[in-house]
Amino acid sequence: MRVDTSIRMGRLDLQTPLLTGSGTFGYGDEFRSLVDYSRFGGVVTKSISLEPRPGNPPPRICETSAGGIINSIGLANLGVDGFIAGKAGVLPVDETKLFVSVVGDSVEEFVAVVERLEGVAGISGYELNVSCPNVRRGGLDLGGDRDAVAAVVSEVRSVTGRFMSVKLTPHYAVIGPVAEAAVRAGADAFTLTNTLSGMVVDAESRKPLLGNVTGGYSGPPLKPVALAKVWQAAQVVDVPIWASGGIINGIDGIEFMLAGASGLQLGSVLFADYDAPVRILEEMIEYCVRHGVDRLSDLIGRLEV
């Protein structure tokens, strides 16, 4: 039995629903000698800002006793001009879809980054990161304000016709109003979700384990939260959803698609298995064969409630 793994994301066709999540796979070019990008649905880069960012003080990442990891990278990156000069020419745009994650401290900064990236050939679209929990500006306060999110989306839409997803935070109990506002402003899709805010303490030294004290919590324990956000958003908006949060195997991916996700972004699992998009896709195909499912897309939103 041959299973059709292609997915339609708005105006884009992806050969598989599996992508690498922002901040977990570098700028998109670093793994060229290790993976076959043509077997990925796409790659989402590290978040790119207008100016270079040094990020938060170390230590920046650690595991937790509860499972999962916590990071406080702080959106460290080359800045948009550094990205264009040092990375644009080596990105795998001929092998897979490439999406640039964009971050800013204001509407004007989001727009300025996208305007510069419009001149880079091969970019399939943007992911607007309006919800990072481990930066002091432009993070959770922005992501929870529907008017602010709508303003970012609307102004960015005015300078690009490319595909645009908005990455929302899981911190707010009701995600619908922000999602609806973003769609009205021109969003093509959503990424659900970003990390949860958390912290880790060393009782012996009586100090936090992260240099920034708090950080973004991710990994398998985040999955139930992300599933709920995907389901909630799918009930109120009619645009594709990229699920992100705790996906480590094919059954996880199937569950998110049943809840309403069209695409799946892998994050923490890539730290242990850089070829996870290929492995997880094979596991999802095995599920489809067992259940007589001809196309992965037939599973989207088919949760029986």
GIDAZI-V761718 format. One record per run of one state. SS is the DSSP state (@ for helix, = for strand, . for the rest). FROM is the first residue (numbers start at 1). TO is the last residue. If there is no record, write none. Layout:
ss=[SS;SS]
from=[FROM;FROM]
to=[TO;TO]
//
This chain:
ss=[.;=;.;=;.;=;.;=;.;@;.;=;.;=;.;=;.;=;.;=;.;@;.;@;.;=;.;@;.;=;.;@;.;@;.;=;.;@;.;=;.;=;.;=;.;=;.;=;.;@;.;=;.;@;.;=;.;@;.;@;.;=;@;.]
from=[1;4;5;7;10;12;15;18;21;37;40;42;49;53;54;61;64;69;72;77;78;80;87;88;91;97;103;107;118;125;130;140;144;146;158;163;168;176;186;189;193;196;200;201;203;207;209;214;219;220;237;240;245;250;260;263;267;268;272;276;292;295;296;300]
to=[3;4;6;9;11;14;17;20;36;39;41;48;52;53;60;63;68;71;76;77;79;86;87;90;96;102;106;117;124;129;139;143;145;157;162;167;175;185;188;192;195;199;200;202;206;208;213;218;219;236;239;244;249;259;262;266;267;271;275;291;294;295;299;305]
//
